Amino acid sequence: MSHDDIDAESSHAAAAKGATGVPLLGLTLGAHDGAWSARHWQKTAPRVYERRWCETVRVVGDALGVTYYDHLLPRPKLRPELHRTVSSWGEEPQARLARLRIGVVGAGSVGSMIAEALARMGVARVDLFDFDAVEQVNLDRLLHATRWDALLGRAKVDVMARALRRNATAADFQVGAYEWSIVEEEGFRQALDCDLLFSCVDRPWPRFVLNTIAYAHLIPVIDGGVFAEMTRRGDGLKRADWRAHVAAPGRRCLECLEQFDPGLVGTEKAGLLADPAYIQGLPEKHPLRRNENVFAFSMGCASLEILQMLSLIITPLGIGNVGAQTYHAVDGSLDTDHRGCDESCLYAHSLLARGDASGFIVTGQHEAAESARSERRVRKATFRYRTLAAVESTLEKLQESLTRSLLR
């Protein structure tokens, strides 16, 4: 910035703060490379405003363009483990990908595979959101979860975070493990710090919140889902489809894609979807009665979502938008949908880029999440839990010691 630029922005900082209640944000577009820089002016003393540079500037559209301020967020050092990854698309795209802060909402079957892929690909910051615990019934499809984790009733995000720290290839890897639902204010606010979000949820309220984030807060959301159906006689697979798509300005939103029923959002807020009797009372083929996320199908869905992310960020041959994709496993066909939102769409028009100024309240109390966290706190205080955790810790230390001895 020139001295004239600095004087011009600083002279408007007080008026902007007084009129809007938020700091003045300045933006500059580089004529040479088209890179953006951004800074906000913070009041540090009476009549004194100081310039604070932003780490990143995101441009959302068919592609996710991110400009980084290298002084605050340096280019990552490439470790030997990433040699083959970088050789697939080059150092510059890898530098863009690695510095993104990516959130995975839902650490279940699909989410655990996506999180693992991100850590292996060199992404340096991954945030995990899930309030639920590992149970024995999860072990056929939940990556890295063990019988021991189920026995202890560990939080899914803790199990995944421990595995990601062990397997990550980024030089300074960080993982956030948040035992919140995205519909709770704490989880919602934490998610707004991400550059990109993966939606690995299957309920209407979380998808409604993520859809709002994608358009009101301009954070792209990569969403997906699985649908499977057996033959009428129950002796074989009739249908297995999985889909992946990006919710972002210019693309079809999750409601227009019919990924959630807005009429059921209020039903879930009222707690009825946590009632087994209510679920059993729904029609047999109702989406909320499906339970088909077996490992093989989840793996296909996770792969499709990761490929959507690579198109969005790396833009091979300049292609960032491959459309909403649906894969049909039975005949091996793939459908694509490049439509935008309907003309009456609330998200694509009324809420677009409004952020908190929209006044649109999407969060609330989530009794199931509160209950799950409370149960874990009680369990951790028991003698049985402390004993099992101590035994596990001792075994892990012995394994680490043995590994160091063998590597000498």
C-alpha positions as CSV (number, residue, x, y, z in Angstrom):
1,M,0.0,0.0,0.0
2,S,1.2,3.5,-0.7
3,H,1.1,6.3,1.9
4,D,-1.9,7.8,0.2
5,D,-3.7,4.5,0.4
6,I,-3.0,4.1,4.1
7,D,-4.1,7.7,4.8
8,A,-7.3,7.2,2.8
9,E,-8.3,4.0,4.6
10,S,-7.3,5.1,8.1
11,S,-9.2,8.3,7.7
12,H,-12.4,6.4,7.1
13,A,-11.9,3.8,9.9
14,A,-13.7,5.7,12.7
15,A,-16.7,6.5,10.5
16,A,-17.0,2.9,9.3
17,K,-16.8,1.6,12.8
18,G,-19.4,4.1,14.0
19,A,-21.8,3.4,11.2
20,T,-21.6,-0.4,11.1
21,G,-20.3,-1.5,14.5
22,V,-17.6,-3.5,12.8
23,P,-14.0,-2.6,11.7
24,L,-13.3,-1.2,8.3
25,L,-12.1,-3.8,5.8
26,G,-9.8,-2.7,3.1
27,L,-9.1,-4.8,-0.1
28,T,-6.6,-4.5,-2.9
29,L,-6.4,-6.4,-6.1
30,G,-3.0,-6.9,-7.6
31,A,-2.9,-5.8,-11.2
32,H,0.0,-8.2,-12.1
33,D,-1.2,-11.5,-10.7
34,G,-4.8,-10.9,-9.7
35,A,-4.1,-11.7,-6.0
36,W,-6.1,-10.0,-3.3
37,S,-4.8,-8.6,-0.1
38,A,-7.0,-7.6,2.9
39,R,-6.7,-5.8,6.2
40,H,-9.0,-4.5,8.9
41,W,-8.6,-1.4,11.0
42,Q,-8.8,-2.0,14.7
43,K,-9.3,0.7,17.3
44,T,-6.3,0.5,19.7
45,A,-6.7,3.8,21.6
46,P,-9.0,6.8,21.4
47,R,-9.0,8.1,17.8
48,V,-6.2,5.6,16.9
49,Y,-6.8,2.8,14.4
50,E,-4.2,0.3,13.5
51,R,-4.0,-1.9,10.3
52,R,-4.1,-5.7,10.9
53,W,-3.4,-7.9,7.9
54,C,-5.6,-10.9,7.0
55,E,-4.0,-14.3,6.5
56,T,-6.2,-15.1,3.5
57,V,-8.8,-13.8,1.1
58,R,-11.3,-16.2,-0.5
59,V,-12.9,-15.8,-3.8
60,V,-15.9,-18.2,-4.2
61,G,-17.4,-19.2,-7.5
62,D,-16.9,-22.1,-9.9
63,A,-13.5,-22.5,-8.2
64,L,-12.3,-21.6,-4.7
65,G,-9.5,-19.0,-5.2
66,V,-7.5,-18.3,-2.1
67,T,-4.8,-15.7,-1.8
68,Y,-2.4,-16.2,1.2
69,Y,-0.4,-13.6,3.0
70,D,2.9,-15.6,3.1
71,H,4.3,-13.6,6.0
72,L,1.4,-14.7,8.3
73,L,0.7,-18.1,6.7
74,P,4.0,-19.3,5.1
75,R,4.1,-21.8,2.2
76,P,4.4,-25.3,3.8
77,K,7.6,-27.2,3.6
78,L,7.2,-30.2,1.4
79,R,8.1,-33.4,3.3
80,P,9.4,-36.5,1.5
81,E,6.1,-38.3,2.2
82,L,4.3,-35.9,-0.2
83,H,6.5,-36.5,-3.2
84,R,4.0,-38.6,-5.1
85,T,1.0,-36.4,-4.2
86,V,2.8,-33.2,-5.4
87,S,3.9,-35.0,-8.6
88,S,0.2,-35.4,-9.5
89,W,-0.7,-31.7,-9.6
90,G,2.4,-29.6,-8.8
91,E,3.8,-27.5,-6.0
92,E,1.6,-24.4,-6.5
93,P,-1.7,-26.2,-6.2
94,Q,-0.4,-28.2,-3.3
95,A,0.6,-25.0,-1.5
96,R,-3.0,-23.7,-2.0
97,L,-4.5,-27.0,-0.8
98,A,-2.2,-27.5,2.2
99,R,-2.9,-24.1,3.7
100,L,-6.7,-24.3,3.7
101,R,-8.5,-24.8,7.0
102,I,-10.9,-27.5,6.3
103,G,-13.8,-28.6,8.5
104,V,-15.4,-32.1,8.5
105,V,-18.9,-32.0,9.9
106,G,-19.8,-35.5,11.0
107,A,-17.0,-38.0,12.0
108,G,-18.9,-41.1,11.0
109,S,-18.3,-43.5,8.2
110,V,-18.0,-41.0,5.3
111,G,-16.5,-38.2,7.5
112,S,-13.7,-40.4,8.9
113,M,-12.5,-41.4,5.4
114,I,-12.6,-37.8,4.2
115,A,-10.6,-36.6,7.2
116,E,-8.0,-39.4,6.7
117,A,-7.7,-38.4,3.0
118,L,-7.1,-34.7,3.9
119,A,-4.4,-35.6,6.5
120,R,-2.6,-37.9,4.0
121,M,-2.8,-35.3,1.2
122,G,-0.9,-32.7,3.3
123,V,-3.7,-30.4,4.5
124,A,-2.2,-28.7,7.6
125,R,-5.4,-27.8,9.5
126,V,-8.4,-30.1,9.8
127,D,-11.3,-29.4,12.2
128,L,-13.7,-32.2,13.2
129,F,-17.2,-31.7,14.4
130,D,-19.3,-34.5,16.0
131,F,-21.0,-34.9,19.4
132,D,-21.4,-38.6,19.2
133,A,-19.4,-41.5,20.7
134,V,-18.1,-44.7,19.2
135,E,-20.3,-47.7,19.7
136,Q,-19.9,-51.4,18.9
137,V,-22.4,-51.1,16.0
138,N,-20.1,-48.5,14.4
139,L,-17.1,-50.8,14.0
140,D,-18.0,-52.2,10.6
141,R,-17.7,-48.8,9.0
142,L,-15.9,-46.3,11.2
143,L,-12.3,-45.8,10.2
144,H,-9.7,-46.1,13.0
145,A,-12.3,-47.0,15.6
146,T,-11.5,-50.1,17.7
147,R,-13.3,-52.3,20.1
148,W,-11.4,-50.6,22.9
149,D,-12.8,-47.2,21.8
150,A,-16.3,-48.6,21.8
151,L,-15.7,-50.1,25.3
152,L,-14.6,-46.7,26.6
153,G,-17.3,-44.9,24.7
154,R,-14.8,-42.4,23.3
155,A,-15.9,-39.3,21.3
156,K,-15.7,-40.0,17.6
157,V,-13.7,-36.7,17.1
158,D,-11.1,-37.8,19.7
159,V,-10.6,-41.1,18.0
160,M,-10.2,-39.5,14.6
161,A,-8.0,-36.7,15.9
162,R,-5.6,-39.2,17.5
163,A,-5.3,-41.1,14.2
164,L,-4.9,-38.0,12.1
165,R,-2.0,-36.8,14.2
166,R,-0.3,-40.2,13.7
167,N,-0.9,-40.3,9.9
168,A,-0.7,-36.7,8.8
169,T,1.9,-35.8,6.2
170,A,1.9,-32.0,6.7
171,A,5.0,-30.6,8.5
172,D,3.0,-28.6,11.1
173,F,-0.3,-30.5,11.2
174,Q,-3.1,-29.3,13.5
175,V,-6.4,-30.9,14.2
176,G,-9.3,-29.5,16.1
177,A,-11.7,-32.0,17.8
178,Y,-15.0,-30.3,18.7
179,E,-17.7,-32.3,20.5
180,W,-20.4,-29.9,19.2
181,S,-23.2,-30.3,16.7
182,I,-23.1,-27.8,13.8
183,V,-26.5,-26.7,14.9
184,E,-25.2,-25.5,18.3
185,E,-24.0,-22.0,18.5
186,E,-20.5,-23.1,19.6
187,G,-20.1,-25.5,16.7
188,F,-21.6,-23.1,14.2
189,R,-19.2,-20.3,15.2
190,Q,-16.2,-22.6,15.1
191,A,-17.1,-23.7,11.6
192,L,-17.2,-20.1,10.3
193,D,-13.4,-20.0,10.8
194,C,-12.9,-22.7,8.1
195,D,-12.2,-22.0,4.4
196,L,-14.1,-25.1,3.3
197,L,-16.6,-27.5,4.9
198,F,-17.4,-31.1,4.2
199,S,-21.0,-32.1,5.1
200,C,-21.0,-35.7,6.3
201,V,-24.4,-35.5,8.1
202,D,-27.7,-37.2,7.2
203,R,-30.2,-35.1,9.2
204,P,-32.2,-32.1,7.9
205,W,-31.3,-29.5,10.6
206,P,-27.4,-29.8,10.2
207,R,-27.8,-29.7,6.4
208,F,-30.0,-26.6,6.7
209,V,-27.3,-24.9,8.9
210,L,-24.5,-25.9,6.4
211,N,-26.6,-24.6,3.5
212,T,-27.0,-21.3,5.2
213,I,-23.2,-21.1,5.8
214,A,-22.5,-21.8,2.1
215,Y,-24.5,-18.8,0.9
216,A,-24.8,-16.3,3.7
217,H,-21.1,-16.7,4.8
218,L,-19.6,-17.7,1.5
219,I,-17.9,-20.9,2.8
220,P,-18.2,-23.7,0.2
221,V,-19.8,-26.9,1.5
222,I,-19.1,-30.2,-0.1
223,D,-22.0,-32.5,0.6
224,G,-22.9,-36.1,-0.3
225,G,-25.1,-39.0,0.5
226,V,-25.8,-42.7,0.0
227,F,-29.0,-44.4,-1.0
228,A,-29.3,-48.2,-1.1
229,E,-32.2,-50.5,-1.6
230,M,-32.6,-54.3,-1.5
231,T,-34.9,-56.3,-3.8
232,R,-38.5,-56.8,-2.7
233,R,-37.7,-60.3,-1.6
234,G,-34.7,-59.1,0.4
235,D,-32.3,-61.5,-1.3
236,G,-30.0,-59.0,-3.1
237,L,-29.0,-55.5,-3.9
238,K,-31.5,-53.6,-6.1
239,R,-29.9,-50.2,-6.0
240,A,-26.9,-48.4,-4.5
241,D,-26.4,-44.7,-5.4
242,W,-24.1,-42.1,-3.9
243,R,-23.8,-38.5,-4.8
244,A,-21.5,-35.5,-4.2
245,H,-21.9,-31.8,-4.9
246,V,-20.7,-28.4,-3.9
247,A,-23.0,-25.8,-2.3
248,A,-21.7,-22.4,-3.2
249,P,-22.9,-19.2,-5.0
250,G,-23.7,-20.0,-8.6
251,R,-24.4,-23.7,-7.8
252,R,-27.6,-25.5,-6.8
253,C,-28.0,-25.4,-3.0
254,L,-28.8,-28.4,-0.8
255,E,-32.5,-27.6,-0.5
256,C,-32.9,-27.2,-4.3
257,L,-31.0,-30.5,-4.7
258,E,-33.5,-32.0,-2.3
259,Q,-30.8,-33.1,0.2
260,F,-33.0,-32.1,3.1
261,D,-36.7,-31.4,3.6
262,P,-37.2,-27.9,5.1
263,G,-40.4,-29.1,6.7
264,L,-38.4,-31.6,8.8
265,V,-36.0,-29.0,10.2
266,G,-38.6,-27.9,12.8
267,T,-39.4,-31.5,13.5
268,E,-35.8,-32.2,14.4
269,K,-35.5,-29.0,16.5
270,A,-38.4,-30.3,18.5
271,G,-36.5,-33.5,19.3
272,L,-38.8,-35.8,17.5
273,L,-36.1,-37.3,15.2
274,A,-34.3,-38.5,18.3
275,D,-37.5,-40.5,19.3
276,P,-37.3,-44.1,18.0
277,A,-41.0,-44.4,18.1
278,Y,-41.4,-41.4,15.7
279,I,-38.8,-42.8,13.3
280,Q,-40.5,-46.2,13.3
281,G,-43.8,-44.5,12.5
282,L,-42.5,-43.1,9.3
283,P,-43.2,-44.9,6.0
284,E,-40.9,-47.8,5.3
285,K,-39.0,-46.1,2.5
286,H,-38.7,-42.7,4.2
287,P,-35.1,-41.3,3.9
288,L,-34.8,-41.0,7.7
289,R,-35.3,-44.8,8.1
290,R,-32.4,-45.7,5.8
291,N,-29.4,-47.3,7.4
292,E,-27.3,-48.3,4.4
293,N,-23.9,-46.5,5.1
294,V,-21.9,-49.7,5.0
295,F,-18.1,-49.3,4.5
296,A,-18.0,-50.0,0.7
297,F,-20.8,-47.4,-0.1
298,S,-19.3,-44.8,2.3
299,M,-15.9,-45.2,0.7
300,G,-17.4,-44.5,-2.7
301,C,-19.2,-41.4,-1.4
302,A,-16.1,-40.1,0.4
303,S,-14.1,-40.6,-2.8
304,L,-16.6,-38.6,-4.8
305,E,-16.6,-35.8,-2.3
306,I,-12.8,-35.6,-2.3
307,L,-12.7,-35.4,-6.1
308,Q,-15.2,-32.5,-5.9
309,M,-12.8,-30.8,-3.6
310,L,-9.9,-31.3,-6.0
311,S,-11.8,-29.9,-8.9
312,L,-12.8,-26.9,-6.8
313,I,-9.3,-26.0,-5.6
314,I,-6.8,-27.4,-8.1
315,T,-9.1,-26.8,-11.2
316,P,-7.3,-29.2,-13.6
317,L,-7.3,-27.8,-17.1
318,G,-9.2,-24.8,-15.7
319,I,-12.3,-26.9,-14.7
320,G,-13.5,-26.1,-11.2
321,N,-17.2,-27.0,-11.5
322,V,-17.9,-30.6,-12.6
323,G,-21.5,-30.3,-11.5
324,A,-23.5,-32.3,-8.9
325,Q,-22.7,-36.0,-9.5
326,T,-24.6,-39.1,-8.8
327,Y,-23.0,-42.5,-9.2
328,H,-25.2,-45.6,-9.8
329,A,-23.2,-48.6,-8.5
330,V,-25.5,-51.3,-10.0
331,D,-25.0,-50.3,-13.7
332,G,-21.8,-48.2,-13.2
333,S,-23.3,-45.0,-14.7
334,L,-22.7,-41.4,-13.6
335,D,-25.2,-38.5,-13.8
336,T,-24.2,-34.8,-13.6
337,D,-26.3,-31.8,-12.9
338,H,-25.1,-28.2,-13.7
339,R,-28.3,-26.4,-12.8
340,G,-28.4,-23.4,-10.5
341,C,-30.9,-22.7,-7.8
342,D,-34.6,-22.1,-8.4
343,E,-35.7,-18.5,-8.8
344,S,-37.5,-18.6,-5.5
345,C,-34.5,-19.9,-3.6
346,L,-34.0,-18.1,-0.3
347,Y,-30.3,-19.0,0.0
348,A,-29.1,-18.0,-3.5
349,H,-30.9,-14.6,-3.4
350,S,-32.1,-13.2,0.0
351,L,-29.3,-14.6,2.1
352,L,-26.4,-14.4,-0.3
353,A,-23.3,-12.8,1.4
354,R,-25.4,-11.4,4.2
355,G,-23.5,-13.2,7.0
356,D,-24.8,-12.4,10.5
357,A,-26.5,-9.2,9.1
358,S,-29.2,-11.4,7.7
359,G,-30.7,-11.9,11.1
360,F,-31.4,-15.5,10.1
361,I,-31.2,-17.7,13.3
362,V,-30.3,-21.3,12.5
363,T,-28.8,-22.6,15.7
364,G,-30.5,-23.8,18.9
365,Q,-30.4,-26.2,21.8
366,H,-29.5,-29.8,20.8
367,E,-30.6,-32.1,23.6
368,A,-29.1,-35.2,22.1
369,A,-25.7,-33.5,21.9
370,E,-25.9,-32.2,25.4
371,S,-26.9,-35.6,26.7
372,A,-24.0,-37.4,24.8
373,R,-21.4,-35.0,26.3
374,S,-22.9,-35.3,29.8
375,E,-22.8,-39.1,29.6
376,R,-19.1,-39.1,28.6
377,R,-18.2,-36.8,31.5
378,V,-19.9,-39.2,33.9
379,R,-18.2,-42.2,32.3
380,K,-14.7,-40.6,32.4
381,A,-15.1,-40.1,36.2
382,T,-15.7,-43.8,36.9
383,F,-13.0,-46.2,38.2
384,R,-13.5,-48.6,35.4
385,Y,-12.9,-45.9,32.7
386,R,-9.8,-44.6,34.5
387,T,-8.4,-48.1,34.8
388,L,-9.0,-49.1,31.2
389,A,-7.5,-45.7,30.0
390,A,-4.4,-46.3,32.1
391,V,-3.9,-49.8,30.7
392,E,-4.3,-48.5,27.2
393,S,-1.8,-45.7,27.8
394,T,0.8,-48.1,29.2
395,L,0.4,-50.4,26.2
396,E,0.8,-47.5,23.8
397,K,4.0,-46.4,25.5
398,L,5.4,-49.9,25.3
399,Q,4.6,-50.0,21.6
400,E,6.3,-46.6,21.0
401,S,9.4,-47.8,23.0
402,L,9.6,-51.0,21.0
403,T,9.3,-49.1,17.7
404,R,12.1,-46.8,18.7
405,S,14.3,-49.7,19.6
406,L,13.7,-51.5,16.3
407,L,14.5,-48.3,14.3
408,R,17.9,-47.8,16.0
